[in-house]
Amino acid sequence: MIKRAAIGAVSALALTLGAGQAMAEMKIGALVPLTGDLQAYGETSLNGIKLAAKHINEQGGVLGGDAEIAVGDTQTTPQVGVDAAQKLVNVEGVAGIVGALSSGVTIPAASSVTSQAGVPQISGASTSPEITTLNDNDFLFRTVPTDAVQGIALSEITNTQGHKSVGVVYINNDYGAGLAQAFSEAYKASGGKIAGSVAYEKGQASYRGELQRAAEGGADALVLIGYPENGITIIRQALEGGYFSKFVLSDGMKAPEIIDSIGADYMNGSVGTAPAAAGKGAEMFKEAYEAEFGELPPKPYIDSAYDATFLLALAAEKAGSDDPKAVRDALRDVSSPPGIEVLPGEWEKAKKLIANGQDIDYQGAAGPVNFDVNGDVLGTYEEWTVEDGKIVSKRIFLPES
């Protein structure tokens, strides 16, 4: 049994989820932004984490007790995220962490906290290519594919819109820089022209200088790689200043709040990409989410956060222990073939198979989770667009390249 801290001793919020009041045999940390940038995604990702814990606890729990979720708010700020991770590890005594969302938080949290303490960390949203080669002692995993692939996907949908030249504005962090580079390389290789590529700092009142530089040389559209909080300001000023009227958006900009703030008349026709899955696992997750919370929001990372939570618990059940290293060592055993397929929500089935000594292969809500040697997964992408003021999925695809 790992040590338990009093809730009042830490700023992280501890939530015991599910039926029953049994002492938790496994505590899982949730490193999510509940304030600041990416708050809109942090709240829904936490719903995915809560749903996984509920399924686990209602179907027998993990290691004889309930799964307990301890939450740390990252504010999408590196130092705040590191501090929250330290509290989850050193005070809460978590067996594993789900998060963070931003690569700019996940990387320092993994480098300075979880990889040093020997605690597995699974991000359901961090897509920076830098994570692939990060020196994390094999304690950092993710349930979303790298932006090395999303850059190709983003380039493909830009081409399908007929844009021959684009300006790129991206948030100045690991996520923004990595995806901007991957997109630019793929787009130029396909014959497209980058009129200007400019990083932006969050929290500014004006981004007109960045927009002007991105538009220099002529551009058909703006490729915006960022988050809603500042992305809304950038789009509004792009329209007001006449810099751009057509937009290609990254996964971090797939949020209805943007349409509500800018107006459907201006956002209709905008397109974007985001990691997404199709198939039985995705449908089962959607049904379960809607039964618990109502309509599934058109936002990324909810399903992948669910998967990360479910996997940590599966690994503990497989290892017969909530010791963090034992959990890490069992992650690939429960998520890779060969093995009997386990789908989202099928916790009781998985427990029985593990108890009988049978191998399992978790097929997630966000797709297969076959971790490679770097803790990465492959994945497919969604092409989405704004139609009549709503985010609409056009297709799920694997980039041709």
C-alpha positions as CSV (number, residue, x, y, z in Angstrom):
1,M,0.0,0.0,0.0
2,I,1.4,3.4,-0.9
3,K,1.4,6.1,1.6
4,R,-1.7,8.5,1.8
5,A,-1.5,12.2,2.6
6,A,-4.2,14.3,4.1
7,I,-6.0,16.3,1.5
8,G,-5.4,19.5,3.4
9,A,-1.6,19.0,3.2
10,V,-1.4,19.6,-0.5
11,S,-2.8,21.9,-3.1
12,A,-3.7,19.0,-5.4
13,L,-7.3,18.0,-5.1
14,A,-7.9,14.3,-4.2
15,L,-11.0,12.8,-5.6
16,T,-12.2,9.3,-4.7
17,L,-14.4,8.1,-7.5
18,G,-16.9,5.3,-7.9
19,A,-19.1,3.3,-5.6
20,G,-17.9,2.3,-2.1
21,Q,-15.6,3.8,0.4
22,A,-12.9,1.1,0.3
23,M,-9.3,2.3,1.0
24,A,-7.7,3.0,-2.4
25,E,-5.1,0.4,-3.4
26,M,-3.9,2.6,-6.2
27,K,-3.7,6.4,-6.5
28,I,-3.3,7.9,-10.0
29,G,-2.2,11.5,-10.5
30,A,-4.0,13.7,-13.1
31,L,-1.8,16.5,-14.3
32,V,-4.2,18.8,-16.1
33,P,-4.8,22.6,-16.7
34,L,-7.9,23.6,-14.7
35,T,-7.0,27.3,-15.0
36,G,-5.0,29.3,-17.6
37,D,-4.3,28.2,-21.1
38,L,-5.9,24.9,-22.2
39,Q,-8.4,25.1,-19.3
40,A,-11.1,24.2,-21.9
41,Y,-9.3,21.0,-22.6
42,G,-8.2,20.3,-19.0
43,E,-11.8,20.1,-17.8
44,T,-12.9,17.6,-20.5
45,S,-9.8,15.5,-20.2
46,L,-10.4,15.2,-16.5
47,N,-13.9,13.9,-17.4
48,G,-12.2,11.2,-19.4
49,I,-10.0,10.3,-16.4
50,K,-13.0,10.3,-14.0
51,L,-14.9,8.0,-16.4
52,A,-12.1,5.5,-16.5
53,A,-11.9,5.5,-12.7
54,K,-15.6,5.0,-12.5
55,H,-15.6,2.0,-14.8
56,I,-12.7,0.5,-12.8
57,N,-14.3,1.0,-9.4
58,E,-17.8,-0.2,-10.5
59,Q,-16.4,-3.4,-11.9
60,G,-14.4,-4.6,-8.9
61,G,-11.7,-2.0,-8.5
62,V,-7.9,-2.4,-8.9
63,L,-5.9,-4.6,-6.5
64,G,-8.8,-5.1,-4.2
65,G,-9.7,-1.4,-3.7
66,D,-10.9,1.7,-5.5
67,A,-8.8,3.7,-7.9
68,E,-8.3,7.2,-6.5
69,I,-7.5,10.3,-8.6
70,A,-5.3,13.1,-7.2
71,V,-5.5,16.2,-9.4
72,G,-2.8,18.8,-9.9
73,D,-3.5,22.0,-11.9
74,T,-0.6,22.8,-14.3
75,Q,-2.1,26.2,-15.5
76,T,-0.2,25.2,-18.8
77,T,2.9,26.8,-17.2
78,P,6.1,24.7,-17.0
79,Q,7.2,25.6,-13.4
80,V,3.6,25.3,-12.0
81,G,3.3,21.9,-13.8
82,V,6.6,20.7,-12.3
83,D,5.5,21.8,-8.8
84,A,2.2,20.0,-9.2
85,A,4.0,16.8,-10.4
86,Q,6.4,16.9,-7.4
87,K,3.4,17.1,-5.0
88,L,1.7,14.2,-6.8
89,V,4.8,12.1,-6.6
90,N,6.3,13.1,-3.3
91,V,3.3,13.9,-1.2
92,E,0.3,12.0,-2.7
93,G,2.5,9.0,-3.5
94,V,0.9,8.3,-6.8
95,A,1.6,5.1,-8.7
96,G,1.5,6.8,-12.0
97,I,0.5,10.2,-13.6
98,V,-1.9,11.0,-16.5
99,G,-0.7,14.2,-18.2
100,A,0.2,16.8,-18.8
101,L,-1.6,18.2,-21.8
102,S,0.9,20.7,-23.1
103,S,4.3,19.3,-24.3
104,G,5.9,22.4,-22.7
105,V,4.7,21.1,-19.3
106,T,5.0,17.3,-20.0
107,I,8.7,17.5,-20.9
108,P,10.0,19.4,-17.9
109,A,7.7,17.4,-15.6
110,A,9.1,14.1,-17.0
111,S,12.7,15.3,-17.1
112,S,12.9,16.6,-13.6
113,V,10.3,14.7,-11.7
114,T,8.8,11.4,-13.0
115,S,11.8,10.0,-14.7
116,Q,14.0,10.8,-11.7
117,A,11.5,9.4,-9.2
118,G,10.7,6.3,-11.3
119,V,7.0,7.0,-11.7
120,P,5.3,6.2,-15.1
121,Q,3.7,9.2,-16.8
122,I,1.3,8.9,-19.7
123,S,0.3,12.0,-21.6
124,G,-3.0,11.9,-23.5
125,A,-2.2,15.1,-25.4
126,S,1.5,16.0,-25.7
127,T,2.5,15.6,-29.3
128,S,5.9,17.3,-29.6
129,P,8.5,15.2,-31.6
130,E,11.0,16.0,-28.9
131,I,9.3,13.5,-26.5
132,T,10.3,10.6,-28.7
133,T,14.0,11.0,-28.0
134,L,13.7,12.5,-24.5
135,N,16.0,10.9,-21.9
136,D,13.1,9.8,-19.6
137,N,14.5,6.4,-18.4
138,D,11.5,4.8,-20.2
139,F,9.0,6.4,-17.7
140,L,7.2,8.7,-20.2
141,F,4.6,7.4,-22.6
142,R,1.8,8.9,-24.6
143,T,-1.5,7.8,-26.0
144,V,-1.5,10.3,-28.9
145,P,0.8,10.2,-32.0
146,T,3.7,12.5,-32.5
147,D,3.4,15.8,-34.4
148,A,6.0,14.5,-36.8
149,V,3.0,12.7,-38.4
150,Q,0.4,15.4,-37.7
151,G,2.5,17.9,-39.6
152,I,2.0,15.8,-42.7
153,A,-1.7,15.5,-42.0
154,L,-2.0,19.3,-41.6
155,S,-0.1,19.8,-44.9
156,E,-2.4,17.4,-46.7
157,I,-5.6,19.2,-45.7
158,T,-4.0,22.6,-46.5
159,N,-3.4,21.3,-50.0
160,T,-7.0,20.0,-50.3
161,Q,-8.2,23.5,-49.7
162,G,-6.2,24.7,-52.7
163,H,-3.8,27.0,-50.7
164,K,-0.5,27.5,-52.5
165,S,1.0,29.8,-50.0
166,V,0.3,30.2,-46.3
167,G,1.5,32.1,-43.3
168,V,2.2,30.2,-40.1
169,V,1.8,31.6,-36.6
170,Y,2.6,29.2,-33.7
171,I,2.9,29.3,-29.9
172,N,6.4,29.5,-28.8
173,N,6.7,26.2,-26.9
174,D,7.7,22.6,-27.6
175,Y,4.3,21.8,-29.1
176,G,4.1,24.9,-31.3
177,A,7.7,24.8,-32.6
178,G,7.6,21.0,-33.3
179,L,4.3,21.0,-35.2
180,A,5.2,24.2,-37.1
181,Q,8.5,22.6,-38.3
182,A,6.8,19.3,-39.2
183,F,4.1,21.1,-41.1
184,S,6.5,23.5,-42.9
185,E,8.7,20.6,-44.1
186,A,5.8,18.6,-45.4
187,Y,4.1,21.5,-47.0
188,K,7.2,22.8,-48.8
189,A,8.0,19.2,-49.9
190,S,4.5,19.1,-51.5
191,G,5.2,22.3,-53.5
192,G,3.6,24.8,-51.1
193,K,5.1,28.1,-50.1
194,I,5.5,29.5,-46.5
195,A,5.1,33.2,-46.8
196,G,6.2,33.7,-43.2
197,S,6.5,31.6,-40.0
198,V,6.4,33.5,-36.7
199,A,6.3,32.3,-33.1
200,Y,4.0,34.1,-30.6
201,E,4.2,34.5,-26.8
202,K,1.0,33.9,-24.9
203,G,-0.7,36.6,-22.9
204,Q,0.0,39.6,-25.3
205,A,-2.6,42.2,-26.0
206,S,-1.7,42.5,-29.6
207,Y,-0.4,40.0,-32.2
208,R,-0.6,42.4,-35.2
209,G,3.2,42.4,-35.6
210,E,3.3,38.6,-35.8
211,L,0.4,38.6,-38.3
212,Q,2.0,41.2,-40.5
213,R,5.2,39.2,-40.7
214,A,3.4,35.9,-41.4
215,A,1.4,37.6,-44.2
216,E,4.4,39.2,-45.9
217,G,5.1,37.9,-49.4
218,G,1.4,37.0,-49.9
219,A,-0.5,34.1,-48.4
220,D,-3.8,32.4,-49.1
221,A,-4.5,31.4,-45.5
222,L,-3.2,31.4,-41.9
223,V,-2.0,28.2,-40.4
224,L,-2.5,28.8,-36.7
225,I,-0.9,26.4,-34.2
226,G,-1.8,27.4,-30.7
227,Y,-4.4,27.3,-27.9
228,P,-7.9,29.0,-27.7
229,E,-7.0,31.6,-25.1
230,N,-4.6,33.5,-27.3
231,G,-5.8,32.0,-30.6
232,I,-9.0,33.9,-30.3
233,T,-7.2,37.2,-30.1
234,I,-5.0,36.2,-33.1
235,I,-7.9,35.3,-35.3
236,R,-9.9,38.4,-34.3
237,Q,-6.9,40.7,-35.1
238,A,-6.2,38.8,-38.4
239,L,-9.7,39.6,-39.5
240,E,-9.8,43.2,-38.2
241,G,-6.5,44.0,-39.8
242,G,-7.2,42.3,-43.1
243,Y,-4.2,40.0,-42.7
244,F,-6.1,36.8,-43.2
245,S,-9.7,35.6,-43.7
246,K,-9.1,31.8,-44.2
247,F,-7.7,29.6,-41.4
248,V,-6.2,26.2,-41.1
249,L,-6.1,25.2,-37.4
250,S,-4.2,22.7,-35.3
251,D,-5.6,20.2,-32.8
252,G,-5.0,22.8,-30.0
253,M,-7.6,25.1,-31.7
254,K,-10.4,22.6,-32.0
255,A,-12.8,24.2,-29.5
256,P,-16.3,25.5,-29.8
257,E,-15.4,28.4,-27.6
258,I,-13.4,29.9,-30.5
259,I,-16.5,30.0,-32.8
260,D,-18.6,31.4,-30.0
261,S,-16.1,34.3,-29.5
262,I,-15.3,35.1,-33.2
263,G,-18.7,34.3,-34.7
264,A,-19.8,31.6,-37.1
265,D,-19.9,33.9,-40.1
266,Y,-16.1,34.4,-39.8
267,M,-15.2,30.9,-38.8
268,N,-17.3,28.9,-41.3
269,G,-15.0,27.1,-43.7
270,S,-12.1,26.9,-41.4
271,V,-10.4,23.5,-41.3
272,G,-8.1,21.6,-39.0
273,T,-6.7,18.3,-37.8
274,A,-6.6,16.5,-34.5
275,P,-5.7,13.0,-33.5
276,A,-8.8,10.8,-33.7
277,A,-9.9,7.2,-33.9
278,A,-12.8,5.3,-35.5
279,G,-14.0,1.8,-34.7
280,K,-15.6,-0.2,-32.0
281,G,-13.5,1.2,-29.1
282,A,-14.2,4.8,-30.1
283,E,-18.0,4.1,-30.3
284,M,-18.1,2.3,-27.0
285,F,-16.3,5.3,-25.4
286,K,-18.6,7.8,-26.9
287,E,-21.7,5.9,-25.7
288,A,-20.2,5.6,-22.2
289,Y,-19.2,9.3,-22.1
290,E,-22.7,10.5,-23.2
291,A,-24.4,8.3,-20.6
292,E,-22.3,9.8,-17.9
293,F,-21.8,13.5,-18.9
294,G,-24.2,14.1,-21.8
295,E,-23.0,15.0,-25.3
296,L,-19.4,14.3,-26.1
297,P,-17.7,17.7,-26.9
298,P,-15.9,18.0,-30.2
299,K,-12.6,18.4,-28.4
300,P,-9.5,16.2,-28.6
301,Y,-7.7,14.4,-25.7
302,I,-10.8,13.1,-23.8
303,D,-10.6,9.6,-25.1
304,S,-6.8,9.5,-24.9
305,A,-6.9,10.6,-21.2
306,Y,-9.4,7.8,-20.5
307,D,-7.0,5.3,-22.2
308,A,-4.0,6.6,-20.1
309,T,-5.9,6.1,-16.9
310,F,-7.3,2.7,-17.8
311,L,-3.8,1.5,-18.9
312,L,-2.1,2.5,-15.6
313,A,-4.7,0.5,-13.7
314,L,-4.5,-2.5,-16.1
315,A,-0.7,-2.5,-15.6
316,A,-1.0,-2.5,-11.8
317,E,-3.5,-5.3,-12.0
318,K,-1.2,-7.3,-14.3
319,A,1.8,-6.6,-12.0
320,G,-0.1,-7.4,-8.9
321,S,1.3,-4.2,-7.4
322,D,0.9,-0.4,-7.4
323,D,4.7,0.0,-7.1
324,P,5.4,2.6,-9.8
325,K,8.3,0.7,-11.5
326,A,6.2,-2.5,-11.6
327,V,3.4,-0.6,-13.2
328,R,5.7,0.8,-15.8
329,D,7.2,-2.6,-16.5
330,A,3.7,-4.0,-17.2
331,L,2.4,-1.2,-19.5
332,R,3.5,-2.8,-22.7
333,D,2.2,-6.3,-21.6
334,V,-1.4,-5.1,-21.4
335,S,-1.4,-2.9,-24.5
336,S,0.3,-5.0,-27.2
337,P,-0.5,-8.1,-29.2
338,P,-0.7,-11.0,-28.8
339,G,-3.5,-11.1,-26.3
340,I,-7.2,-11.2,-26.0
341,E,-8.8,-7.9,-27.0
342,V,-10.1,-5.6,-24.2
343,L,-12.1,-2.5,-25.1
344,P,-13.0,0.6,-23.2
345,G,-15.2,-0.1,-20.2
346,E,-14.3,-3.8,-20.1
347,W,-12.6,-3.7,-16.8
348,E,-14.2,-6.8,-15.3
349,K,-13.3,-8.8,-18.4
350,A,-9.7,-7.7,-18.2
351,K,-9.5,-8.6,-14.5
352,K,-10.7,-12.1,-15.1
353,L,-8.3,-12.6,-18.0
354,I,-5.4,-11.4,-15.9
355,A,-6.4,-13.5,-12.9
356,N,-6.5,-16.5,-15.2
357,G,-2.9,-15.8,-16.4
358,Q,-4.1,-14.8,-19.9
359,D,-2.5,-12.1,-22.0
360,I,-4.6,-9.0,-22.9
361,D,-4.4,-6.4,-25.6
362,Y,-6.1,-3.1,-24.7
363,Q,-7.7,-1.5,-27.8
364,G,-8.3,2.0,-26.6
365,A,-11.0,4.7,-27.0
366,A,-8.4,6.6,-29.1
367,G,-7.3,3.6,-31.0
368,P,-4.6,0.8,-30.6
369,V,-2.1,1.6,-27.9
370,N,1.0,-0.4,-29.0
371,F,3.8,1.4,-27.2
372,D,7.1,1.3,-29.1
373,V,10.5,1.4,-27.5
374,N,10.1,5.2,-27.1
375,G,6.7,5.0,-25.5
376,D,5.1,6.4,-28.7
377,V,2.0,5.1,-30.5
378,L,0.8,5.3,-34.1
379,G,-2.5,6.9,-34.8
380,T,-5.0,8.3,-37.3
381,Y,-6.2,11.9,-37.7
382,E,-9.5,13.7,-38.1
383,E,-10.1,16.3,-40.7
384,W,-12.6,18.7,-39.2
385,T,-14.2,21.9,-40.4
386,V,-16.6,24.6,-39.2
387,E,-20.0,24.4,-40.8
388,D,-23.0,26.5,-39.8
389,G,-21.1,27.5,-36.6
390,K,-20.4,23.9,-35.5
391,I,-17.3,21.7,-35.6
392,V,-18.0,18.9,-38.0
393,S,-15.9,15.8,-38.6
394,K,-15.2,15.2,-42.3
395,R,-13.1,12.1,-42.2
396,I,-10.6,9.9,-40.2
397,F,-7.4,9.3,-42.2
398,L,-3.9,8.1,-42.1
399,P,-1.5,10.6,-43.8
400,E,-0.4,9.3,-47.2
401,S,3.2,10.1,-46.6
